[in-house]
Amino acid sequence: MSPVDGRGLAMVAATYVVVAAEFVGLGTAIVRWWDPSSLGTLDADVSRALESIRTDRLTTVSERMSQLSDTYAKIAYGIVLVPVMLWLFRRWHEWTLVFGGLLLEVSIFVTAARIVGRERPPVEQLEQSHTASFPSGHIAAATTFFVALGVVVLMRTRRRGPRVVAWTVMVLGPLAVTWGRLYMGMHHVTDAVGGMVIGVSVVTVVSRVVHRTLPPDESAARHDELVGSARSR
């Protein structure tokens, strides 16, 4: 069975239109009213404070954290996870949740960033970028990927070990990328928050879309049996 039906596609399209419009409006408000205000100054001061504590070691660590969500990393994730998920689950639903979510996320991000055009923080950027500052595409992608991956595990098993790992990845993955992007001067705090909100919103919608086409008797306990059987083959 296809992981996305007609109603699911309509939900995805509606989510793109609504969320992109919301972030265009929010971003425009930030540029016009937030940035010139004292709150905007505080936003920039966080970037200045992070710039003041830069060291060679912290810079190296931050660059590695940022790379967890760059284009090459996402390509690598896709190459690795396609065979792994197909082997474990024998269907495309889980893979669609992760990478369908990333496709929706990047569509929203690109639309909002190009229309809003917010400038980067008033500090030295440690990486070149051709996109605007709001919202953070790296952080949106990291949140989408790591949260979706965690949701796959949480929905498919009741085993404590995997669930603890899933929650850890869901929290620490996006936070690591957020630290890297803020430290490198690539984003304001508000850009980071915007990216996280996009990621969580996307995963929420795509998860519902994918689960619409799952069998009605799907359960974590049953899935544990199926995964155990697949591994024993």
C-alpha positions as protocol buffer text, in pm:
chain_id: "A"
residue {
  index: 1
  type: MET
  ca { x: 0 y: 0 z: 0 }
}
residue {
  index: 2
  type: SER
  ca { x: 121 y: 350 z: -83 }
}
residue {
  index: 3
  type: PRO
  ca { x: 228 y: 545 z: 228 }
}
residue {
  index: 4
  type: VAL
  ca { x: 37 y: 856 z: 113 }
}
residue {
  index: 5
  type: ASP
  ca { x: -320 y: 868 z: -20 }
}
residue {
  index: 6
  type: GLY
  ca { x: -506 y: 1151 z: -190 }
}
residue {
  index: 7
  type: ARG
  ca { x: -631 y: 1304 z: 131 }
}
residue {
  index: 8
  type: GLY
  ca { x: -282 y: 1284 z: 273 }
}
residue {
  index: 9
  type: LEU
  ca { x: -140 y: 1475 z: -22 }
}
residue {
  index: 10
  type: ALA
  ca { x: -407 y: 1742 z: 29 }
}
residue {
  index: 11
  type: MET
  ca { x: -303 y: 1769 z: 395 }
}
residue {
  index: 12
  type: VAL
  ca { x: 61 y: 1813 z: 296 }
}
residue {
  index: 13
  type: ALA
  ca { x: -25 y: 2080 z: 38 }
}
residue {
  index: 14
  type: ALA
  ca { x: -244 y: 2267 z: 286 }
}
residue {
  index: 15
  type: THR
  ca { x: 30 y: 2250 z: 548 }
}
residue {
  index: 16
  type: TYR
  ca { x: 280 y: 2400 z: 306 }
}
residue {
  index: 17
  type: VAL
  ca { x: 50 y: 2690 z: 220 }
}
residue {
  index: 18
  type: VAL
  ca { x: -55 y: 2765 z: 578 }
}
residue {
  index: 19
  type: VAL
  ca { x: 282 y: 2726 z: 751 }
}
residue {
  index: 20
  type: ALA
  ca { x: 474 y: 2908 z: 477 }
}
residue {
  index: 21
  type: ALA
  ca { x: 227 y: 3197 z: 492 }
}
residue {
  index: 22
  type: GLU
  ca { x: 251 y: 3209 z: 871 }
}
residue {
  index: 23
  type: PHE
  ca { x: 629 y: 3224 z: 863 }
}
residue {
  index: 24
  type: VAL
  ca { x: 633 y: 3487 z: 591 }
}
residue {
  index: 25
  type: GLY
  ca { x: 406 y: 3699 z: 810 }
}
residue {
  index: 26
  type: LEU
  ca { x: 604 y: 3627 z: 1125 }
}
residue {
  index: 27
  type: GLY
  ca { x: 936 y: 3692 z: 954 }
}
residue {
  index: 28
  type: THR
  ca { x: 813 y: 4018 z: 808 }
}
residue {
  index: 29
  type: ALA
  ca { x: 701 y: 4130 z: 1154 }
}
residue {
  index: 30
  type: ILE
  ca { x: 1040 y: 4039 z: 1298 }
}
residue {
  index: 31
  type: VAL
  ca { x: 1226 y: 4241 z: 1035 }
}
residue {
  index: 32
  type: ARG
  ca { x: 999 y: 4546 z: 1061 }
}
residue {
  index: 33
  type: TRP
  ca { x: 928 y: 4565 z: 1435 }
}
residue {
  index: 34
  type: TRP
  ca { x: 1134 y: 4313 z: 1633 }
}
residue {
  index: 35
  type: ASP
  ca { x: 1481 y: 4389 z: 1497 }
}
residue {
  index: 36
  type: PRO
  ca { x: 1462 y: 4770 z: 1552 }
}
residue {
  index: 37
  type: SER
  ca { x: 1333 y: 4720 z: 1908 }
}
residue {
  index: 38
  type: SER
  ca { x: 1511 y: 4645 z: 2235 }
}
residue {
  index: 39
  type: LEU
  ca { x: 1413 y: 4281 z: 2195 }
}
residue {
  index: 40
  type: GLY
  ca { x: 1588 y: 4275 z: 1860 }
}
residue {
  index: 41
  type: THR
  ca { x: 1896 y: 4422 z: 2026 }
}
residue {
  index: 42
  type: LEU
  ca { x: 1885 y: 4144 z: 2285 }
}
residue {
  index: 43
  type: ASP
  ca { x: 1856 y: 3890 z: 2004 }
}
residue {
  index: 44
  type: ALA
  ca { x: 2172 y: 4032 z: 1847 }
}
residue {
  index: 45
  type: ASP
  ca { x: 2349 y: 4050 z: 2183 }
}
residue {
  index: 46
  type: VAL
  ca { x: 2324 y: 3673 z: 2218 }
}
residue {
  index: 47
  type: SER
  ca { x: 2514 y: 3637 z: 1891 }
}
residue {
  index: 48
  type: ARG
  ca { x: 2776 y: 3887 z: 2009 }
}
residue {
  index: 49
  type: ALA
  ca { x: 2817 y: 3698 z: 2337 }
}
residue {
  index: 50
  type: LEU
  ca { x: 2874 y: 3372 z: 2153 }
}
residue {
  index: 51
  type: GLU
  ca { x: 3124 y: 3540 z: 1923 }
}
residue {
  index: 52
  type: SER
  ca { x: 3318 y: 3663 z: 2228 }
}
residue {
  index: 53
  type: ILE
  ca { x: 3376 y: 3308 z: 2360 }
}
residue {
  index: 54
  type: ARG
  ca { x: 3499 y: 3156 z: 2036 }
}
residue {
  index: 55
  type: THR
  ca { x: 3804 y: 2933 z: 2054 }
}
residue {
  index: 56
  type: ASP
  ca { x: 3962 y: 2704 z: 1798 }
}
residue {
  index: 57
  type: ARG
  ca { x: 3836 y: 2395 z: 1979 }
}
residue {
  index: 58
  type: LEU
  ca { x: 3479 y: 2524 z: 2020 }
}
residue {
  index: 59
  type: THR
  ca { x: 3477 y: 2634 z: 1658 }
}
residue {
  index: 60
  type: THR
  ca { x: 3577 y: 2286 z: 1541 }
}
residue {
  index: 61
  type: VAL
  ca { x: 3311 y: 2122 z: 1758 }
}
residue {
  index: 62
  type: SER
  ca { x: 3045 y: 2367 z: 1641 }
}
residue {
  index: 63
  type: GLU
  ca { x: 3130 y: 2309 z: 1277 }
}
residue {
  index: 64
  type: ARG
  ca { x: 3089 y: 1935 z: 1327 }
}
residue {
  index: 65
  type: MET
  ca { x: 2753 y: 1989 z: 1497 }
}
residue {
  index: 66
  type: SER
  ca { x: 2637 y: 2212 z: 1215 }
}
residue {
  index: 67
  type: GLN
  ca { x: 2738 y: 1950 z: 960 }
}
residue {
  index: 68
  type: LEU
  ca { x: 2491 y: 1703 z: 1112 }
}
residue {
  index: 69
  type: SER
  ca { x: 2225 y: 1882 z: 909 }
}
residue {
  index: 70
  type: ASP
  ca { x: 2401 y: 1996 z: 593 }
}
residue {
  index: 71
  type: THR
  ca { x: 2311 y: 1874 z: 244 }
}
residue {
  index: 72
  type: TYR
  ca { x: 2575 y: 1603 z: 228 }
}
residue {
  index: 73
  type: ALA
  ca { x: 2470 y: 1461 z: 564 }
}
residue {
  index: 74
  type: LYS
  ca { x: 2106 y: 1439 z: 454 }
}
residue {
  index: 75
  type: ILE
  ca { x: 2207 y: 1259 z: 135 }
}
residue {
  index: 76
  type: ALA
  ca { x: 2410 y: 1014 z: 341 }
}
residue {
  index: 77
  type: TYR
  ca { x: 2119 y: 957 z: 580 }
}
residue {
  index: 78
  type: GLY
  ca { x: 1895 y: 877 z: 286 }
}
residue {
  index: 79
  type: ILE
  ca { x: 2140 y: 631 z: 131 }
}
residue {
  index: 80
  type: VAL
  ca { x: 2182 y: 447 z: 461 }
}
residue {
  index: 81
  type: LEU
  ca { x: 1822 y: 451 z: 580 }
}
residue {
  index: 82
  type: VAL
  ca { x: 1653 y: 332 z: 260 }
}
residue {
  index: 83
  type: PRO
  ca { x: 1785 y: -27 z: 281 }
}
residue {
  index: 84
  type: VAL
  ca { x: 1776 y: -34 z: 662 }
}
residue {
  index: 85
  type: MET
  ca { x: 1411 y: 73 z: 687 }
}
residue {
  index: 86
  type: LEU
  ca { x: 1303 y: -152 z: 402 }
}
residue {
  index: 87
  type: TRP
  ca { x: 1475 y: -446 z: 569 }
}
residue {
  index: 88
  type: LEU
  ca { x: 1320 y: -376 z: 907 }
}
residue {
  index: 89
  type: PHE
  ca { x: 969 y: -273 z: 804 }
}
residue {
  index: 90
  type: ARG
  ca { x: 914 y: -413 z: 452 }
}
residue {
  index: 91
  type: ARG
  ca { x: 735 y: -96 z: 344 }
}
residue {
  index: 92
  type: TRP
  ca { x: 796 y: 270 z: 258 }
}
residue {
  index: 93
  type: HIS
  ca { x: 591 y: 435 z: 535 }
}
residue {
  index: 94
  type: GLU
  ca { x: 873 y: 500 z: 782 }
}
residue {
  index: 95
  type: TRP
  ca { x: 1111 y: 628 z: 515 }
}
residue {
  index: 96
  type: THR
  ca { x: 835 y: 855 z: 381 }
}
residue {
  index: 97
  type: LEU
  ca { x: 778 y: 998 z: 727 }
}
residue {
  index: 98
  type: VAL
  ca { x: 1144 y: 1099 z: 755 }
}
residue {
  index: 99
  type: PHE
  ca { x: 1222 y: 1215 z: 404 }
}
residue {
  index: 100
  type: GLY
  ca { x: 875 y: 1332 z: 307 }
}
residue {
  index: 101
  type: GLY
  ca { x: 901 y: 1549 z: 614 }
}
residue {
  index: 102
  type: LEU
  ca { x: 1235 y: 1687 z: 498 }
}
residue {
  index: 103
  type: LEU
  ca { x: 1090 y: 1768 z: 156 }
}
residue {
  index: 104
  type: LEU
  ca { x: 799 y: 1959 z: 311 }
}
residue {
  index: 105
  type: GLU
  ca { x: 1034 y: 2134 z: 554 }
}
residue {
  index: 106
  type: VAL
  ca { x: 1271 y: 2260 z: 286 }
}
residue {
  index: 107
  type: SER
  ca { x: 977 y: 2384 z: 75 }
}
residue {
  index: 108
  type: ILE
  ca { x: 848 y: 2592 z: 365 }
}
residue {
  index: 109
  type: PHE
  ca { x: 1193 y: 2717 z: 459 }
}
residue {
  index: 110
  type: VAL
  ca { x: 1292 y: 2826 z: 109 }
}
residue {
  index: 111
  type: THR
  ca { x: 964 y: 3011 z: 55 }
}
residue {
  index: 112
  type: ALA
  ca { x: 979 y: 3198 z: 385 }
}
residue {
  index: 113
  type: ALA
  ca { x: 1351 y: 3278 z: 370 }
}
residue {
  index: 114
  type: ARG
  ca { x: 1337 y: 3420 z: 18 }
}
residue {
  index: 115
  type: ILE
  ca { x: 1036 y: 3641 z: 86 }
}
residue {
  index: 116
  type: VAL
  ca { x: 1141 y: 3763 z: 432 }
}
residue {
  index: 117
  type: GLY
  ca { x: 1510 y: 3819 z: 355 }
}
residue {
  index: 118
  type: ARG
  ca { x: 1625 y: 3878 z: 714 }
}
residue {
  index: 119
  type: GLU
  ca { x: 1992 y: 3968 z: 751 }
}
residue {
  index: 120
  type: ARG
  ca { x: 2237 y: 3749 z: 941 }
}
residue {
  index: 121
  type: PRO
  ca { x: 2342 y: 3848 z: 1296 }
}
residue {
  index: 122
  type: PRO
  ca { x: 2584 y: 4145 z: 1324 }
}
residue {
  index: 123
  type: VAL
  ca { x: 2886 y: 3921 z: 1390 }
}
residue {
  index: 124
  type: GLU
  ca { x: 3143 y: 3740 z: 1181 }
}
residue {
  index: 125
  type: GLN
  ca { x: 2986 y: 3438 z: 1012 }
}
residue {
  index: 126
  type: LEU
  ca { x: 3207 y: 3130 z: 1012 }
}
residue {
  index: 127
  type: GLU
  ca { x: 3037 y: 2986 z: 705 }
}
residue {
  index: 128
  type: GLN
  ca { x: 2922 y: 3126 z: 374 }
}
residue {
  index: 129
  type: SER
  ca { x: 2552 y: 3107 z: 295 }
}
residue {
  index: 130
  type: HIS
  ca { x: 2336 y: 3233 z: 10 }
}
residue {
  index: 131
  type: THR
  ca { x: 2007 y: 3218 z: 199 }
}
residue {
  index: 132
  type: ALA
  ca { x: 1852 y: 3463 z: 445 }
}
residue {
  index: 133
  type: SER
  ca { x: 1865 y: 3425 z: 821 }
}
residue {
  index: 134
  type: PHE
  ca { x: 1499 y: 3359 z: 908 }
}
residue {
  index: 135
  type: PRO
  ca { x: 1404 y: 3085 z: 961 }
}
residue {
  index: 136
  type: SER
  ca { x: 1703 y: 2855 z: 1009 }
}
residue {
  index: 137
  type: GLY
  ca { x: 1698 y: 2587 z: 741 }
}
residue {
  index: 138
  type: HIS
  ca { x: 1967 y: 2379 z: 913 }
}
residue {
  index: 139
  type: ILE
  ca { x: 1777 y: 2374 z: 1241 }
}
residue {
  index: 140
  type: ALA
  ca { x: 1443 y: 2309 z: 1071 }
}
residue {
  index: 141
  type: ALA
  ca { x: 1596 y: 2015 z: 885 }
}
residue {
  index: 142
  type: ALA
  ca { x: 1769 y: 1881 z: 1197 }
}
residue {
  index: 143
  type: THR
  ca { x: 1447 y: 1901 z: 1398 }
}
residue {
  index: 144
  type: THR
  ca { x: 1250 y: 1733 z: 1120 }
}
residue {
  index: 145
  type: PHE
  ca { x: 1502 y: 1454 z: 1071 }
}
residue {
  index: 146
  type: PHE
  ca { x: 1584 y: 1366 z: 1431 }
}
residue {
  index: 147
  type: VAL
  ca { x: 1228 y: 1403 z: 1560 }
}
residue {
  index: 148
  type: ALA
  ca { x: 1085 y: 1198 z: 1272 }
}
residue {
  index: 149
  type: LEU
  ca { x: 1346 y: 930 z: 1328 }
}
residue {
  index: 150
  type: GLY
  ca { x: 1256 y: 922 z: 1696 }
}
residue {
  index: 151
  type: VAL
  ca { x: 885 y: 904 z: 1617 }
}
residue {
  index: 152
  type: VAL
  ca { x: 948 y: 602 z: 1395 }
}
residue {
  index: 153
  type: VAL
  ca { x: 1112 y: 421 z: 1685 }
}
residue {
  index: 154
  type: LEU
  ca { x: 854 y: 528 z: 1945 }
}
residue {
  index: 155
  type: MET
  ca { x: 563 y: 420 z: 1729 }
}
residue {
  index: 156
  type: ARG
  ca { x: 718 y: 88 z: 1635 }
}
residue {
  index: 157
  type: THR
  ca { x: 851 y: -55 z: 1960 }
}
residue {
  index: 158
  type: ARG
  ca { x: 776 y: -69 z: 2330 }
}
residue {
  index: 159
  type: ARG
  ca { x: 1126 y: -177 z: 2423 }
}
residue {
  index: 160
  type: ARG
  ca { x: 1274 y: 57 z: 2680 }
}
residue {
  index: 161
  type: GLY
  ca { x: 1626 y: 73 z: 2537 }
}
residue {
  index: 162
  type: PRO
  ca { x: 1531 y: 186 z: 2186 }
}
residue {
  index: 163
  type: ARG
  ca { x: 1276 y: 432 z: 2324 }
}
residue {
  index: 164
  type: VAL
  ca { x: 1534 y: 594 z: 2553 }
}
residue {
  index: 165
  type: VAL
  ca { x: 1772 y: 625 z: 2258 }
}
residue {
  index: 166
  type: ALA
  ca { x: 1493 y: 771 z: 2045 }
}
residue {
  index: 167
  type: TRP
  ca { x: 1409 y: 1042 z: 2300 }
}
residue {
  index: 168
  type: THR
  ca { x: 1778 y: 1122 z: 2341 }
}
residue {
  index: 169
  type: VAL
  ca { x: 1824 y: 1163 z: 1966 }
}
residue {
  index: 170
  type: MET
  ca { x: 1505 y: 1371 z: 1934 }
}
residue {
  index: 171
  type: VAL
  ca { x: 1630 y: 1618 z: 2194 }
}
residue {
  index: 172
  type: LEU
  ca { x: 2007 y: 1627 z: 2151 }
}
residue {
  index: 173
  type: GLY
  ca { x: 2015 y: 1614 z: 1770 }
}
residue {
  index: 174
  type: PRO
  ca { x: 1833 y: 1945 z: 1711 }
}
residue {
  index: 175
  type: LEU
  ca { x: 2004 y: 2109 z: 2011 }
}
residue {
  index: 176
  type: ALA
  ca { x: 2349 y: 2017 z: 1879 }
}
residue {
  index: 177
  type: VAL
  ca { x: 2276 y: 2171 z: 1539 }
}
residue {
  index: 178
  type: THR
  ca { x: 2121 y: 2476 z: 1706 }
}
residue {
  index: 179
  type: TRP
  ca { x: 2433 y: 2535 z: 1913 }
}
residue {
  index: 180
  type: GLY
  ca { x: 2652 y: 2500 z: 1604 }
}
residue {
  index: 181
  type: ARG
  ca { x: 2452 y: 2748 z: 1398 }
}
residue {
  index: 182
  type: LEU
  ca { x: 2423 y: 3006 z: 1675 }
}
residue {
  index: 183
  type: TYR
  ca { x: 2790 y: 2980 z: 1773 }
}
residue {
  index: 184
  type: MET
  ca { x: 2900 y: 3019 z: 1411 }
}
residue {
  index: 185
  type: GLY
  ca { x: 2701 y: 3343 z: 1386 }
}
residue {
  index: 186
  type: MET
  ca { x: 2470 y: 3208 z: 1120 }
}
residue {
  index: 187
  type: HIS
  ca { x: 2142 y: 3277 z: 1300 }
}
residue {
  index: 188
  type: HIS
  ca { x: 1964 y: 3477 z: 1567 }
}
residue {
  index: 189
  type: VAL
  ca { x: 1790 y: 3291 z: 1847 }
}
residue {
  index: 190
  type: THR
  ca { x: 1454 y: 3373 z: 1687 }
}
residue {
  index: 191
  type: ASP
  ca { x: 1571 y: 3210 z: 1363 }
}
residue {
  index: 192
  type: ALA
  ca { x: 1653 y: 2896 z: 1559 }
}
residue {
  index: 193
  type: VAL
  ca { x: 1316 y: 2889 z: 1733 }
}
residue {
  index: 194
  type: GLY
  ca { x: 1144 y: 2934 z: 1399 }
}
residue {
  index: 195
  type: GLY
  ca { x: 1335 y: 2640 z: 1254 }
}
residue {
  index: 196
  type: MET
  ca { x: 1238 y: 2417 z: 1545 }
}
residue {
  index: 197
  type: VAL
  ca { x: 871 y: 2510 z: 1514 }
}
residue {
  index: 198
  type: ILE
  ca { x: 874 y: 2429 z: 1143 }
}
residue {
  index: 199
  type: GLY
  ca { x: 1037 y: 2092 z: 1211 }
}
residue {
  index: 200
  type: VAL
  ca { x: 789 y: 1988 z: 1480 }
}
residue {
  index: 201
  type: SER
  ca { x: 493 y: 2108 z: 1272 }
}
residue {
  index: 202
  type: VAL
  ca { x: 609 y: 1915 z: 967 }
}
residue {
  index: 203
  type: VAL
  ca { x: 665 y: 1591 z: 1157 }
}
residue {
  index: 204
  type: THR
  ca { x: 324 y: 1620 z: 1323 }
}
residue {
  index: 205
  type: VAL
  ca { x: 146 y: 1652 z: 990 }
}
residue {
  index: 206
  type: VAL
  ca { x: 346 y: 1397 z: 791 }
}
residue {
  index: 207
  type: SER
  ca { x: 316 y: 1145 z: 1073 }
}
residue {
  index: 208
  type: ARG
  ca { x: -62 y: 1173 z: 1056 }
}
residue {
  index: 209
  type: VAL
  ca { x: -53 y: 1145 z: 677 }
}
residue {
  index: 210
  type: VAL
  ca { x: 156 y: 829 z: 681 }
}
residue {
  index: 211
  type: HIS
  ca { x: -39 y: 663 z: 961 }
}
residue {
  index: 212
  type: ARG
  ca { x: -361 y: 707 z: 765 }
}
residue {
  index: 213
  type: THR
  ca { x: -251 y: 427 z: 532 }
}
residue {
  index: 214
  type: LEU
  ca { x: -126 y: 185 z: 798 }
}
residue {
  index: 215
  type: PRO
  ca { x: -331 y: -126 z: 880 }
}
residue {
  index: 216
  type: PRO
  ca { x: -585 y: -59 z: 1159 }
}
residue {
  index: 217
  type: ASP
  ca { x: -434 y: -330 z: 1380 }
}
residue {
  index: 218
  type: GLU
  ca { x: -85 y: -180 z: 1367 }
}
residue {
  index: 219
  type: SER
  ca { x: 71 y: -184 z: 1714 }
}
residue {
  index: 220
  type: ALA
  ca { x: 411 y: -146 z: 1875 }
}
residue {
  index: 221
  type: ALA
  ca { x: 391 y: -491 z: 2029 }
}
residue {
  index: 222
  type: ARG
  ca { x: 307 y: -654 z: 1696 }
}
residue {
  index: 223
  type: HIS
  ca { x: 583 y: -458 z: 1529 }
}
residue {
  index: 224
  type: ASP
  ca { x: 836 y: -586 z: 1782 }
}
residue {
  index: 225
  type: GLU
  ca { x: 744 y: -936 z: 1671 }
}
residue {
  index: 226
  type: LEU
  ca { x: 782 y: -848 z: 1303 }
}
residue {
  index: 227
  type: VAL
  ca { x: 1121 y: -681 z: 1353 }
}
residue {
  index: 228
  type: GLY
  ca { x: 1244 y: -977 z: 1556 }
}
residue {
  index: 229
  type: SER
  ca { x: 1133 y: -1212 z: 1282 }
}
residue {
  index: 230
  type: ALA
  ca { x: 1305 y: -1001 z: 1012 }
}
residue {
  index: 231
  type: ARG
  ca { x: 1630 y: -999 z: 1202 }
}
residue {
  index: 232
  type: SER
  ca { x: 1628 y: -1374 z: 1249 }
}
residue {
  index: 233
  type: ARG
  ca { x: 1607 y: -1440 z: 876 }
}
